[in-house]
Amino acid sequence: MYFGLSEEQKSLEESITKYLEASAPLETIKAIVDGDAEKAKTIHQGLVDLGISGLMVPELYGGLELDTLFAAVVSGALGAGTAPSPFIGAYVMAPLALSLAGKDDQKDNWLPKIAGGDAVIGIGLSEYVGAREDAGVNFSEGKISGRSLFVIDGKNADAYILANKSGQLFLVDANTKGIEVTNLTTVDKTRDSIELILKDVNAELLPGSEKDLSTTNKMVDTGRLMLSADTVGASQIMLDKSVAYSLERKQFGRAIGSFQAVKHMCAEMTAELEPCHSMVWHAAHCQDNIEEEAREMACHLKAHVAEVGQQVSKTSIEVHGGMGFTDEMGLHYWFKRIGLNRQLLGSPELVREEVAKLQGFDQILIKKDN
Amino acid sequence: MDLEYGPEYDDFRNEVTSFIKDNENVKIVGPVRSESRVAWQQKLIDNGYFARSIPKEYGGYGGDMDIIKLRIIAEEFAKSPIPKPMGGQGIQMLVPTILELGTEEQKQAYVRPTLRGDMIWCQGYSEPNSGSDLASLQTKGELDGSEWVINGQKIWTSTAHLSQMCFILVRTEPDAPKHQGISYLLMPMDTPGIDRRPIKQMTGDSDFNELFLTDVRIPAANIIGKRGEGWKVANATLGHERGSLADPNATMNRFNSLVNLMKGETVDGERIIDKPVFRDRLLKIQGRIVAQQSNSLRILSSQINKGQDTSMARFITKLQGTELRHDLEGLAIDAMGEIGTLYEDSPHLRDKGAWQMSYMYFLGLIIGGGTSQIQKNIISERGLGMPKEPKVQGA
């Protein structure tokens, strides 16, 4: 029995962390947020060189075929570094969808390109999880129409995998006629968000998803897991920065970190956040090894980490006082990224309702005496 | 990552489950130290389900220190209604202290009867003016020939009314710095000069007592470790207490009872569990328990695999576990509404008032064993390396 990261997982985490510290410091992130697309490309390529694109692709197609825990470790490191790079949709959910539900030519065509970092596939599952406004896509006779919001990693993507309300998955080449891409501006400028409007666009069903929801559900679970890992990584950095700042900053003749009020804020953040690391590992392990617990763990993780992330991101800015509110300190980049992660693929309330139903809490089991 | 215990443990688990099955009708009658309680405790020791790694010559089972076997025993016993092994401060704190730092005579005299549940201990640490700042304690111990003479007052002494013995911290070197003037003594509770007064708690029970000590004379040999080193002795085993207050698996069992309660409880004919706001609170609590279960797996893993650092995971468990449990019991009371305020022998009472009782009891546990605020100091100072508050001059 061993509960924790392997040496390989730790070393991958470390290499990504070190790369981002060196190549994507806060100044670089600010430049990217202000529109420097070249810098974003360079960082993305650097991460691909470290292997992030091939993690989840089967060996047969040139990937590393690693488990979900590896991907979670990477996601955490990317969150910590506010990495402006596709990952959760393009390199985790897309290869899952294709390898589990794709037909051979779809796999042959896309999986090697994903593994090599030559293709980015955006993932649109929002409408399956909970459609907003008039969003949703319909498929009939080889054509897809409709609207998909918050397509993960969708900006400049080479293709999209979109789910309809019933969970069937469709593959759309980005160069096909009839696709309109609109940028959505969210609070989080470290990652792009888009809306897709499709009018009679040629699309292919991923056949494994036609009658069986397992692939779509696994994509949702894994996506939630990756978002949670990203939040935990980002939250840990915010906490670390708070502790460091509290030891430097002096008020009333002493470091603010010696005031019990400040210490208790940091202790409360730690007490909430520390179990979240274990929870991410646990949920990731269940995805690959304990099928009967996987969905519940992913839901609980998504909801719980979203709450803890919100608390930590708020409190750590408070620890920094007025400086915490400035762009100079830059804490808001993590704060906003955590804020977006909280909503993507289901807010805490939505996800908790889902896990209640998974456990059968909504079934009337009692009988009245009379 | 590997959550399997391995096939070599399957036989052991079978052994445990068949023991449980053979003994499922065991009944314990009477209070602590009753004949049936002591006999059951001895049977558990004889079969290796309690005091497993304590040497035979001191009354233990004399087995291997296999963490996974201990975990399997705990898991299987938790699933069954058969009587659990006795706990208490004598077993959890005094026995490890004596085994680590006691003399051979002390081990021979105290460990066996304590493990059997035939010798109950209370802990004389806190004083009215020495709670969180325990090292400022003032109860005096003076050596007079071959005896210690103890004078002073202790408070929050759990189970003192049931105990035969007390392990007590007293100031024996009044001129030494406060952490270095304390000694750790073993005091028989039938010694003349001990006055016990129960403290009535908000639950209506009296688990705690005050002890008034006037010229209590005990043998000079009843000291663990050296004179003036009692603080070190006490700290050697203090960690055992904190860890035992917040087992997330026990909390998950309690959560399952809460689910049943909320399925059965109705308002205007609608089940509480079907009301979205209550259901959301319920699921929030479940998420917190799951997080703590993951945290405890990490701690378990570090006990098996040397070199895994889980110090932070340990620092937070008391704070997290007791606060969570208080919130869980509080939700049960809200789910019952006015019914949730009923107590003692009232009509309409649910589950014999256990929810109200626990709601109050866990408020006590948030305070006892180091308050939540003290836990936060520990996390920030020892865990995060933040500075202590500057000392007030002269304190």
Chai-1 contact restraints between the chains, C-beta under 6 A:
chainA,res_idxA,chainB,res_idxB,connection_type,confidence,min_distance_angstrom,max_distance_angstrom,comment,restraint_id
A,M1,B,D2,contact,1.0,0.0,6.0,A-B,restraint_1
A,M1,B,Y5,contact,1.0,0.0,6.0,A-B,restraint_2
A,M1,B,I304,contact,1.0,0.0,6.0,A-B,restraint_3
A,Y2,B,D2,contact,1.0,0.0,6.0,A-B,restraint_4
A,Y2,B,S301,contact,1.0,0.0,6.0,A-B,restraint_5
A,Y2,B,N305,contact,1.0,0.0,6.0,A-B,restraint_6
A,F3,B,L297,contact,1.0,0.0,6.0,A-B,restraint_7
A,F3,B,R298,contact,1.0,0.0,6.0,A-B,restraint_8
A,F3,B,S301,contact,1.0,0.0,6.0,A-B,restraint_9
A,G4,B,S301,contact,1.0,0.0,6.0,A-B,restraint_10
A,G4,B,Q308,contact,1.0,0.0,6.0,A-B,restraint_11
A,L69,B,M1,contact,1.0,0.0,6.0,A-B,restraint_12
A,V243,B,L384,contact,1.0,0.0,6.0,A-B,restraint_13
A,G257,B,M386,contact,1.0,0.0,6.0,A-B,restraint_14
A,G257,B,P387,contact,1.0,0.0,6.0,A-B,restraint_15
A,S258,B,P387,contact,1.0,0.0,6.0,A-B,restraint_16
A,S258,B,E389,contact,1.0,0.0,6.0,A-B,restraint_17
A,Q260,B,E389,contact,1.0,0.0,6.0,A-B,restraint_18
A,K263,B,S380,contact,1.0,0.0,6.0,A-B,restraint_19
A,K263,B,M386,contact,1.0,0.0,6.0,A-B,restraint_20
A,H264,B,K376,contact,1.0,0.0,6.0,A-B,restraint_21
A,C266,B,S380,contact,1.0,0.0,6.0,A-B,restraint_22
A,C266,B,L384,contact,1.0,0.0,6.0,A-B,restraint_23
A,A267,B,K376,contact,1.0,0.0,6.0,A-B,restraint_24
A,A267,B,I379,contact,1.0,0.0,6.0,A-B,restraint_25
A,A267,B,S380,contact,1.0,0.0,6.0,A-B,restraint_26
A,T270,B,I379,contact,1.0,0.0,6.0,A-B,restraint_27
A,A271,B,I316,contact,1.0,0.0,6.0,A-B,restraint_28
A,A271,B,L319,contact,1.0,0.0,6.0,A-B,restraint_29
A,A271,B,Q320,contact,1.0,0.0,6.0,A-B,restraint_30
A,E274,B,M312,contact,1.0,0.0,6.0,A-B,restraint_31
A,E274,B,A313,contact,1.0,0.0,6.0,A-B,restraint_32
A,E274,B,I316,contact,1.0,0.0,6.0,A-B,restraint_33
A,P275,B,A291,contact,1.0,0.0,6.0,A-B,restraint_34
A,P275,B,Q292,contact,1.0,0.0,6.0,A-B,restraint_35
A,P275,B,S294,contact,1.0,0.0,6.0,A-B,restraint_36
A,P275,B,N295,contact,1.0,0.0,6.0,A-B,restraint_37
A,S278,B,S294,contact,1.0,0.0,6.0,A-B,restraint_38
A,S278,B,N295,contact,1.0,0.0,6.0,A-B,restraint_39
A,S278,B,R298,contact,1.0,0.0,6.0,A-B,restraint_40
A,M279,B,A291,contact,1.0,0.0,6.0,A-B,restraint_41
A,M279,B,S294,contact,1.0,0.0,6.0,A-B,restraint_42
A,H282,B,S294,contact,1.0,0.0,6.0,A-B,restraint_43
A,H285,B,M1,contact,1.0,0.0,6.0,A-B,restraint_44
A,H300,B,G287,contact,1.0,0.0,6.0,A-B,restraint_45
A,H300,B,V290,contact,1.0,0.0,6.0,A-B,restraint_46
A,A303,B,G287,contact,1.0,0.0,6.0,A-B,restraint_47
A,H304,B,G287,contact,1.0,0.0,6.0,A-B,restraint_48
A,H304,B,A291,contact,1.0,0.0,6.0,A-B,restraint_49
A,E349,B,D280,contact,1.0,0.0,6.0,A-B,restraint_50
A,R352,B,D280,contact,1.0,0.0,6.0,A-B,restraint_51
A,R352,B,L283,contact,1.0,0.0,6.0,A-B,restraint_52
A,V355,B,L283,contact,1.0,0.0,6.0,A-B,restraint_53
A,A356,B,R279,contact,1.0,0.0,6.0,A-B,restraint_54
A,A356,B,L283,contact,1.0,0.0,6.0,A-B,restraint_55
A,F361,B,I273,contact,1.0,0.0,6.0,A-B,restraint_56
A,I366,B,G264,contact,1.0,0.0,6.0,A-B,restraint_57
